[in-house]
Amino acid sequence: MTLKESLMTIKDFRIDRCKKHNLCDILMIVLIGYLTGCKDIEEIHFSAEIWEERLKKYLELPNGIPSADTILRVIAGIDGKELERALAVYAREAFGSQIPEKEVIAIDGKTIKRSAYKNHNDDSKSHKAAHVVSAFASSMGICFGQVKTEEKSNEITAIPELLDLLEIKGHIVTIDAMGCQKKIAEKIVGKKADYLFSLKGNQEKVHEDVKEFFSHELDEKYCGRYKIQSLSCGVEKDHGRIERREYYLCTNLRWLEEKAEWKNLGAIGMVRSYRMTKDGESTENRYFITSLKDVKLAAKAMRAHWSIENNLHWVLDTVFDEDYCRVRKNNSAQNLNIIRKLVMNHLKGIELPIVTRKKSLTIGNKMTLCSQNENCLLYALQQL
C-alpha cells in the first residue's frame, strides 16, 4: 500500500454538498508542504498554489487549491483515530519487511507544547496540550504508530492501545518507568516479543529490592552466586562530557518476591554511568527489569531506547518546528503530528536522485532538496 492509498482509506466527515475538494487531495497538499520544508498552513497553501500545475499530475484538484481556512477546518475535523490507523498500516506495509531481527521498538510520549487552548469565556471549550505516545524502530528511524492521550499520566492506558496497532513479534519493546506495568508486560509477551522497562519509584517494592540488590559489592563471588553478567562499554565523548557505562544483568531471581507477578521476567539489571564534565565527575545508577537474559541484548536495548528522543522527538521539534505550531483546534494538533511522522517516514525510506558530497542525507537536507530541486520533488512525489 502506498502512502497516498493509505490516506484514501480515511473517512470523510463532511456532508456531500459541502465538498469542493477531495479529502485525500487536502491531506496530500499538507503532506507535500511539509515535504518541501513548509512550517505552517499558510505557507503550505502558498506553496501549493505555486506548484498547482505540477500537483495536478498527482492529485485530482477538481476546484484548484483549497484555501488555508479550508485546509485548517478539514485537518481539525478528521478523526485522529483514522489517521493513527493510516500511519500504522502504511508503516507496516512499507517498512515491515525491512525490520531487522531483534529490533528495539522504543515507546515514549511527547507533549505538543503549544496545542493547549484556554477559552476565557467558556472553560468547557478549553483543553490541555495534546500528548502522543509513539512507537519508534530505533535502528531504522521509522515511526510505526502513535496514540493520543489527554496528558502524560494517561500513557499507562494508551500503551496497550498502541501495542494493538503494532507487529512486534520477535522484537524488543522498551518503555520508560511510566509504562513499567504488569499488564503491559503481559501484553508484550502475548504478542511474542521481549520487553525492557526502566524501573523507578512507581513500582516501589520491586524498585527498592533491585536497588538494594545492586548496592552490594559486585565482586566475583557475588556475581557468580547470582549469575550476574557484566558488560563494560567504551568511553564516549559527546556534548562536552566524557562518559563510560557498565551494564549488569542478574538472571538468578529466586530471591525476588515479585518475580511471579511479571510475565516472563528473565532478569533485573543496572546501568552504572561514570561522567566527567567541566563541573566535575559523577556516577549514576539506573535500574530496569526485562524478559531478556543476555547482557549484550539488554545493553543494546537500554541504549537504543533513547533514539526516540534524539531521532523522533528532536526531529519533530527542530526540523518540523512542531513545538512552535499554534494550530490547536479540535483534532488539528494531533493530526498534523501524524502527517509530520508520515513525511519523516517517507523521507527516511527514499534516496533522492542527486549526487552530493555527503554519503547520506538528513531529513532536513532532503526537505531542502525537494523545495529547491524540481527533479527531487517529482521523484519524492512519484514514490508516494
C-alpha positions in Angstrom: 0.0 0.0 0.0 1.4 3.4 -1.0 1.2 6.4 1.3 -1.5 8.0 -0.9 -3.6 4.8 -0.8 -3.4 4.7 3.0 -4.7 8.3 3.2 -7.6 7.4 0.8 -8.9 4.9 3.4 -9.7 7.8 5.9 -13.4 8.5 6.3 -14.6 12.0 5.2 -16.6 13.7 7.9 -18.0 16.4 5.7 -21.5 16.3 4.1 -21.5 15.8 0.4 -23.0 19.2 -0.6 -20.1 20.9 1.2 -17.3 19.1 -0.6 -15.5 21.2 -3.1 -12.1 19.5 -2.6 -11.3 15.8 -2.2 -10.2 14.8 1.3 -7.2 12.9 0.0 -6.1 16.0 -2.0 -6.2 18.2 1.1 -4.1 15.7 3.1 -1.6 15.3 0.3 -1.3 19.1 0.0 -0.3 19.3 3.7 2.0 16.3 3.4 3.7 17.8 0.3 4.0 21.1 2.1 5.9 19.5 5.0 7.9 17.5 2.4 9.3 20.8 1.0 10.0 22.4 4.3 6.9 24.5 4.9 6.3 25.2 8.6 2.6 26.3 8.8 -0.7 26.0 6.9 -0.5 29.5 5.3 3.0 28.6 3.9 1.7 25.2 2.7 -1.2 26.9 0.9 1.0 29.4 -0.8 3.5 26.7 -1.9 0.6 24.6 -3.3 -0.6 27.5 -5.4 2.8 27.9 -6.9 3.1 24.2 -7.6 -0.6 23.8 -8.7 0.1 22.7 -12.3 2.7 20.1 -11.2 0.5 18.9 -8.4 -2.3 18.2 -10.9 -0.1 15.3 -12.2 -0.6 13.5 -8.9 -3.8 15.0 -7.4 -7.3 15.5 -8.8 -7.8 19.1 -7.6 -11.2 19.5 -9.3 -11.6 23.0 -7.9 -8.0 24.1 -7.7 -6.1 24.6 -4.4 -8.3 24.8 -1.3 -7.9 27.9 0.9 -5.8 27.9 4.0 -9.0 28.1 6.1 -10.5 25.1 4.3 -7.3 23.1 4.9 -7.4 24.0 8.6 -11.0 23.2 9.0 -10.6 19.8 7.4 -7.5 18.9 9.4 -9.3 19.9 12.6 -12.3 17.8 11.8 -10.7 14.5 10.7 -11.0 11.7 13.3 -7.5 11.3 14.8 -8.0 7.5 15.2 -8.4 7.3 11.4 -5.1 8.9 10.8 -3.4 6.9 13.5 -4.6 3.7 11.8 -3.4 5.0 8.4 0.1 5.7 9.9 0.3 2.2 11.4 -0.9 0.4 8.2 1.4 2.4 5.9 4.4 1.9 8.1 3.7 -1.8 8.4 3.2 -2.3 4.6 6.1 -0.1 3.5 8.7 -1.0 6.1 7.6 -4.1 8.0 9.6 -6.5 5.8 12.8 -4.5 6.4 12.8 -4.7 10.2 16.0 -6.4 11.4 15.9 -9.3 13.8 15.6 -8.2 17.5 14.9 -4.6 16.6 14.4 -2.3 19.5 10.9 -0.7 19.4 11.1 2.3 21.7 7.8 3.6 23.1 7.6 7.0 24.7 5.4 10.1 25.0 5.7 13.7 23.8 3.6 16.7 24.6 2.8 19.1 21.7 3.6 22.2 23.7 1.5 25.0 22.1 -1.6 22.8 21.4 -3.2 23.8 24.7 -6.2 26.2 24.4 -7.7 28.4 27.1 -11.2 29.9 26.4 -11.7 32.6 29.0 -15.4 32.9 28.1 -16.3 29.2 28.2 -14.0 26.9 30.2 -15.7 23.8 28.7 -14.1 24.7 25.4 -10.6 24.8 26.8 -8.3 21.8 26.5 -4.9 20.7 27.7 -1.9 20.3 25.3 -2.1 17.1 23.2 0.1 14.3 24.4 1.0 11.5 22.0 2.7 8.1 22.6 4.8 6.8 19.7 6.5 3.6 18.8 9.8 4.0 17.1 12.1 1.4 15.4 15.5 2.5 16.7 17.9 1.3 14.0 15.6 2.1 11.1 14.5 5.5 12.3 10.8 4.8 11.4 7.7 5.6 13.5 5.4 2.6 13.3 2.5 4.1 15.2 1.1 6.5 17.7 -1.8 7.1 20.1 -3.0 10.4 21.5 -3.7 10.8 25.2 -5.1 13.8 27.1 -2.0 14.0 29.3 1.2 12.2 30.2 -0.4 10.4 33.2 -2.7 8.6 30.7 0.3 6.8 29.0 -0.5 3.7 31.0 -3.8 3.2 29.2 -2.5 4.4 25.8 0.4 2.0 25.6 -1.8 -1.2 25.3 -3.9 0.6 22.6 -0.7 1.4 20.7 0.6 -2.2 21.0 -2.6 -3.4 19.4 -1.6 -1.4 16.2 1.9 -2.9 16.1 3.5 -6.1 14.8 6.3 -6.7 17.4 6.8 -10.5 17.2 10.5 -11.3 17.7 11.5 -7.7 18.7 12.3 -5.9 22.0 9.9 -3.3 23.3 11.5 -0.7 25.6 9.4 1.7 27.8 10.4 4.2 30.5 9.3 3.9 34.1 5.8 5.3 33.4 5.0 2.2 31.4 6.6 -0.3 33.8 3.3 -2.2 34.4 2.5 -5.9 34.8 -0.4 -5.8 32.3 1.8 -4.1 29.7 4.5 -6.8 30.2 1.8 -9.5 29.8 0.5 -7.9 26.6 4.0 -7.7 25.0 4.8 -11.3 25.9 1.4 -12.3 24.4 2.5 -10.8 21.1 5.6 -12.9 21.3 8.0 -10.1 21.9 10.5 -9.2 24.7 10.4 -6.2 27.0 12.8 -4.0 28.9 11.3 -1.4 31.3 13.1 1.3 33.2 12.4 0.9 36.9 11.7 3.8 39.3 9.6 4.6 42.3 6.2 3.9 40.7 7.0 0.2 41.3 8.2 0.9 44.8 8.7 -2.6 46.2 10.5 -4.1 43.3 12.5 -0.9 42.7 13.7 -0.9 46.3 14.6 -4.6 46.1 16.5 -4.3 42.9 18.3 -1.1 44.2 19.3 -2.9 47.4 20.5 -6.0 45.5 22.9 -4.0 43.4 24.1 -1.9 46.4 26.2 -4.9 47.3 29.8 -5.0 46.1 29.7 -6.7 42.7 32.7 -8.9 43.2 33.4 -12.2 41.6 31.9 -14.3 44.4 28.6 -12.3 44.4 28.3 -12.2 40.6 28.9 -16.0 40.5 26.3 -16.7 43.1 23.6 -14.8 41.4 24.6 -15.3 37.8 25.3 -11.7 37.2 26.6 -10.9 33.8 28.5 -7.7 33.2 29.5 -5.6 30.2 31.6 -2.5 30.1 31.2 -0.1 27.2 34.0 2.1 25.9 34.5 5.7 26.7 32.3 8.1 24.7 32.9 11.8 24.2 29.9 13.9 23.3 28.4 17.4 24.1 31.3 18.4 26.3 31.2 15.3 28.5 33.1 12.0 28.8 31.0 9.0 29.7 31.6 5.3 30.4 28.8 2.8 31.1 28.8 -0.5 32.8 25.8 -2.9 32.5 24.9 -5.6 35.0 22.3 -8.3 34.4 21.1 -10.8 37.1 19.2 -13.9 35.9 19.0 -15.7 39.2 15.8 -14.3 40.6 14.8 -16.9 43.2 15.2 -14.3 45.9 12.9 -11.7 44.2 9.4 -11.9 45.8 7.7 -10.2 42.9 9.1 -12.4 40.2 5.9 -14.4 39.6 3.9 -11.2 39.1 5.8 -10.2 36.0 5.1 -12.3 32.8 8.3 -14.0 31.5 10.6 -11.9 33.8 14.1 -13.1 32.9 16.4 -10.7 34.7 16.9 -7.5 36.6 19.6 -5.0 35.6 21.5 -1.9 36.4 23.4 0.6 34.3 26.2 2.5 36.0 27.3 5.6 34.2 30.5 7.5 35.0 30.5 11.0 33.7 33.1 13.7 33.6 32.2 17.3 32.6 33.6 20.7 33.2 31.7 20.7 36.5 33.4 17.6 37.8 32.8 13.8 38.0 29.6 12.0 38.8 28.2 8.5 39.0 24.6 7.5 38.3 22.8 4.2 38.7 19.7 3.3 36.7 17.7 0.1 37.1 15.5 -2.0 34.8 13.6 -5.3 34.5 13.5 -7.4 31.4 12.4 -10.6 29.8 15.9 -10.8 28.2 18.6 -13.0 29.7 21.6 -11.7 27.7 23.5 -8.7 28.9 24.6 -7.7 25.4 21.0 -7.6 24.2 19.9 -5.8 27.3 22.6 -3.1 26.9 21.7 -2.7 23.3 18.0 -2.2 24.2 18.7 0.2 27.1 21.0 2.4 24.9 18.7 2.3 21.8 15.7 3.4 23.8 16.9 7.0 23.7 16.8 7.1 19.9 13.2 8.0 20.2 14.2 11.3 21.9 17.1 12.0 19.5 15.7 10.8 16.2 12.0 11.4 16.5 11.0 14.0 19.1 14.1 16.1 18.4 13.4 15.9 14.6 9.8 16.9 15.1 10.8 19.9 17.2 13.9 21.2 15.2 13.2 20.2 11.6 9.4 20.5 11.6 9.1 23.2 14.3 6.3 21.3 16.0 6.5 23.0 19.3 6.1 26.4 17.7 3.0 25.4 15.8 -0.1 27.1 17.3 -2.7 25.1 15.3 -4.7 23.5 18.1 -8.4 23.5 17.3 -10.2 20.1 17.8 -8.0 17.3 16.4 -5.6 19.6 14.4 -2.5 19.3 16.6 -2.8 15.5 16.7 -3.4 15.2 13.0 -0.6 17.4 12.0 1.7 15.5 14.3 0.8 12.3 12.4 1.3 13.9 9.0 4.8 15.1 10.0 5.6 11.5 11.0 4.3 10.2 7.7 6.6 12.7 5.9 9.5 11.7 8.1 9.0 8.0 7.4 8.7 8.7 3.6 11.9 10.7 3.5 13.7 8.0 5.6 12.6 5.4 3.0 13.8 7.1 -0.2 17.1 8.2 -1.7 16.8 11.3 -3.8 18.3 11.2 -7.3 21.1 13.7 -6.8 24.8 13.4 -6.2 26.1 15.2 -3.1 29.3 15.2 -1.1 27.6 13.6 1.8 27.1 9.8 1.7 23.8 10.1 3.5 21.4 13.0 3.7 19.5 14.1 6.8 15.7 14.6 6.7 16.4 18.4 6.7 18.7 18.0 3.7 16.1 16.1 1.8 13.4 18.6 2.5 15.7 21.4 1.2 16.4 19.4 -2.0 12.7 18.8 -2.5 12.0 22.6 -2.1 14.8 23.7 -4.4 15.3 20.9 -7.0 12.3 20.0 -9.2 13.7 16.6 -10.1 14.0 15.7 -6.4 10.5 16.8 -5.6 9.0 15.0 -8.6 10.9 11.8 -7.6 9.6 12.1 -4.0 6.0 12.6 -5.2 6.3 9.6 -7.5 7.2 7.4 -4.5 4.0 8.5 -2.7 
